[in-house]
Amino acid sequence: MGAQQPGTRVLLAGATGLVGKHCLTRLLADDDISQVVALVRRPLEQTHPKLTVQVVDFDHLGDHVRAIEADAVLCCLGTTHRASGSPEAFAKVDHIYVAELARLALAQGVSRFVLVSTVGADPSSPVFYNRVKGRAEAAVSELPFKAVHLLRPSLLLGERPKPRPAEDWSKQLAPFWSLFAWGPFGHYRPVPAENVAAKMVELAKSDQEGVHIHYFKG
């Protein structure tokens, strides 16, 4: 028998968020994943033989470049207007941090970058949230990775660590607008966060090349 092929090494940014938590659980349970490095602002309580937790200051991510060694990056970085406190602070997390992580990852030889974005992301959108997400997508897509995967879910369903009043209200209406989100509007259907995480982990192991946009239909 030949030597066993090493598994995929994954760097996960945003492991404490709604999608990121599901990604971490799936990565650690996946036998095809050999190593997981989680970039976090605060230590994680979770431990696992193949998990390395790297506490970083995202304002100075370049100081932690040695931690960015992987085959694929799963980027789940994101905040809200309410939590960030200002449009500038929101854009820093959802655009600037994402772009800097992608730049450093490419320099470290990472070949695949998987980013969770949002339906409607567009750098020229009149909607601020969609515009910031679109600029993050553009920053990543312009880099010469072997593969870039942009995931554009609609409203994410699941229990968040901290309440988001606007999203909680939207989730109350989710069953109703799902009735009308069919055909060309299917990708506006609310989607469970765990489905997005499952797709991200699948793409981390994919050999597909190029830039790809992925939508969800609930």
C-alpha positions as CSV (number, residue, x, y, z in Angstrom):
1,M,0.0,0.0,0.0
2,G,1.2,3.5,-0.8
3,A,1.6,6.3,1.8
4,Q,-1.6,7.9,2.9
5,Q,-2.3,11.2,1.4
6,P,-2.3,14.1,3.9
7,G,-5.7,15.8,4.4
8,T,-6.7,19.3,3.7
9,R,-5.4,22.1,6.0
10,V,-8.0,24.8,6.7
11,L,-7.7,28.3,8.2
12,L,-11.0,29.5,9.6
13,A,-11.7,33.1,10.3
14,G,-14.8,34.0,12.2
15,A,-15.2,30.8,14.1
16,T,-17.5,32.3,16.8
17,G,-20.2,33.5,14.4
18,L,-23.3,31.8,13.3
19,V,-21.8,30.2,10.2
20,G,-18.3,29.9,11.6
21,K,-19.4,27.8,14.5
22,H,-21.0,25.3,12.2
23,C,-17.9,25.3,10.0
24,L,-15.7,24.6,13.0
25,T,-17.9,21.6,14.1
26,R,-17.9,20.2,10.6
27,L,-14.2,20.7,10.0
28,L,-13.3,18.9,13.2
29,A,-15.6,16.0,12.4
30,D,-14.4,15.6,8.8
31,D,-11.7,12.9,8.3
32,D,-10.6,14.6,5.1
33,I,-9.5,17.7,7.1
34,S,-6.1,17.2,8.8
35,Q,-5.6,20.6,10.5
36,V,-7.8,23.5,11.5
37,V,-6.4,26.9,12.5
38,A,-9.0,29.2,13.9
39,L,-8.2,32.9,13.9
40,V,-10.1,34.5,16.7
41,R,-10.1,37.7,18.8
42,R,-10.7,35.8,22.0
43,P,-9.7,32.3,23.1
44,L,-12.1,29.4,22.3
45,E,-13.3,27.0,25.0
46,Q,-13.3,24.2,22.4
47,T,-10.4,21.9,22.1
48,H,-9.5,19.2,19.6
49,P,-6.3,17.3,18.6
50,K,-6.3,18.9,15.1
51,L,-7.5,22.4,16.2
52,T,-5.0,25.3,16.8
53,V,-6.5,28.5,18.1
54,Q,-4.6,31.6,17.2
55,V,-5.8,34.8,19.0
56,V,-5.1,37.8,16.8
57,D,-5.6,41.5,16.5
58,F,-7.2,41.9,13.1
59,D,-6.0,45.5,13.0
60,H,-2.5,44.0,12.9
61,L,-3.1,40.7,11.1
62,G,0.3,40.9,9.4
63,D,1.9,40.3,12.8
64,H,0.4,36.8,12.7
65,V,1.3,35.9,9.2
66,R,3.0,32.7,10.3
67,A,-0.4,31.3,11.5
68,I,-1.8,31.7,7.9
69,E,-0.6,28.4,6.5
70,A,-3.3,26.3,4.9
71,D,-4.6,24.8,1.7
72,A,-7.9,26.7,2.0
73,V,-9.2,29.7,3.9
74,L,-12.9,29.7,5.1
75,C,-13.7,33.4,5.8
76,C,-16.8,34.0,8.0
77,L,-15.8,37.4,9.2
78,G,-18.7,39.8,9.7
79,T,-20.4,42.2,12.1
80,T,-23.5,44.4,12.2
81,H,-24.1,48.2,12.1
82,R,-25.4,47.9,15.7
83,A,-22.4,45.9,17.0
84,S,-19.8,47.9,15.1
85,G,-21.1,51.3,16.1
86,S,-20.5,53.1,12.8
87,P,-20.5,52.5,9.1
88,E,-16.7,52.9,9.0
89,A,-16.2,50.2,11.7
90,F,-18.7,47.9,9.9
91,A,-16.8,48.3,6.6
92,K,-13.5,47.7,8.4
93,V,-14.6,44.2,9.5
94,D,-16.7,43.1,6.5
95,H,-14.3,44.5,3.8
96,I,-10.9,45.6,5.0
97,Y,-10.3,42.6,7.3
98,V,-11.5,40.2,4.6
99,A,-9.3,41.9,1.9
100,E,-6.2,41.8,4.2
101,L,-6.7,38.2,5.2
102,A,-7.0,37.3,1.5
103,R,-3.8,39.2,0.6
104,L,-1.8,37.6,3.3
105,A,-3.2,34.1,2.6
106,L,-2.2,34.4,-1.1
107,A,1.3,35.5,0.0
108,Q,1.5,32.4,2.2
109,G,0.6,30.0,-0.6
110,V,-3.0,29.4,0.1
111,S,-4.7,28.2,-3.1
112,R,-8.4,28.4,-2.2
113,F,-10.4,31.2,-0.6
114,V,-14.0,30.6,0.5
115,L,-16.0,33.7,1.6
116,V,-19.5,33.8,3.0
117,S,-21.1,37.0,1.6
118,T,-24.7,37.9,1.1
119,V,-27.3,37.8,-1.7
120,G,-27.3,41.2,-3.4
121,A,-23.6,41.8,-2.9
122,D,-22.5,44.5,-5.4
123,P,-19.7,47.0,-5.1
124,S,-21.9,49.6,-6.8
125,S,-25.1,48.9,-4.9
126,P,-27.0,51.8,-3.4
127,V,-27.5,49.7,-0.3
128,F,-24.6,50.2,2.1
129,Y,-24.5,46.7,3.4
130,N,-24.6,45.1,0.0
131,R,-22.0,47.6,-1.3
132,V,-19.5,46.7,1.5
133,K,-20.0,43.0,0.9
134,G,-19.6,43.5,-2.9
135,R,-16.3,45.3,-2.3
136,A,-15.0,42.5,-0.1
137,E,-16.0,40.0,-2.9
138,A,-14.2,42.1,-5.5
139,A,-11.0,42.4,-3.3
140,V,-10.8,38.6,-3.0
141,S,-11.8,37.8,-6.6
142,E,-9.1,40.1,-8.0
143,L,-6.3,38.1,-6.3
144,P,-4.8,35.2,-8.3
145,F,-6.0,32.3,-6.1
146,K,-6.4,28.9,-7.7
147,A,-10.0,29.1,-6.7
148,V,-12.3,31.7,-5.1
149,H,-15.8,30.7,-3.9
150,L,-18.3,33.4,-3.0
151,L,-21.3,32.2,-1.1
152,R,-24.4,34.4,-1.2
153,P,-27.0,33.2,1.2
154,S,-30.1,35.3,2.0
155,L,-31.3,35.5,5.7
156,L,-29.4,33.0,7.8
157,L,-31.5,30.8,10.1
158,G,-30.0,29.6,13.4
159,E,-29.2,30.7,17.0
160,R,-26.7,33.5,17.1
161,P,-24.4,34.0,20.2
162,K,-25.8,37.6,20.5
163,P,-29.3,38.7,19.6
164,R,-29.9,40.7,16.4
165,P,-33.3,42.3,16.8
166,A,-33.8,43.1,13.1
167,E,-32.9,39.6,12.0
168,D,-35.0,38.1,14.8
169,W,-38.0,40.0,13.4
170,S,-37.2,38.9,9.9
171,K,-37.0,35.3,11.0
172,Q,-40.6,35.6,12.3
173,L,-41.6,36.4,8.7
174,A,-39.4,33.9,7.0
175,P,-42.1,31.2,6.6
176,F,-44.3,33.8,4.9
177,W,-41.9,35.3,2.4
178,S,-40.6,31.8,1.6
179,L,-44.0,31.1,0.0
180,F,-43.2,33.7,-2.6
181,A,-39.5,33.1,-3.2
182,W,-39.6,30.7,-6.1
183,G,-38.1,30.5,-9.6
184,P,-35.7,33.4,-10.2
185,F,-36.3,34.6,-6.6
186,G,-35.5,31.3,-5.1
187,H,-32.1,32.5,-3.8
188,Y,-33.9,35.0,-1.5
189,R,-35.3,32.2,0.6
190,P,-34.0,32.0,4.1
191,V,-31.3,29.3,4.5
192,P,-30.1,27.4,7.6
193,A,-26.6,28.6,8.6
194,E,-25.5,24.9,8.9
195,N,-26.3,24.5,5.1
196,V,-24.0,27.3,4.3
197,A,-21.3,25.9,6.6
198,A,-21.6,22.5,4.9
199,K,-21.1,24.0,1.5
200,M,-18.0,25.9,2.7
201,V,-16.4,22.8,4.1
202,E,-17.2,21.0,0.8
203,L,-15.5,23.8,-1.2
204,A,-12.5,23.8,1.1
205,K,-11.7,20.3,-0.3
206,S,-12.7,21.0,-3.9
207,D,-10.2,21.0,-6.8
208,Q,-12.4,23.2,-8.8
209,E,-10.6,26.3,-10.2
210,G,-11.6,29.8,-11.0
211,V,-14.1,32.3,-9.4
212,H,-17.5,30.9,-8.5
213,I,-20.6,32.4,-7.0
214,H,-22.9,30.1,-5.0
215,Y,-26.6,30.8,-4.2
216,F,-28.9,28.9,-1.9
217,K,-32.6,28.1,-2.2
218,G,-33.4,27.4,1.4
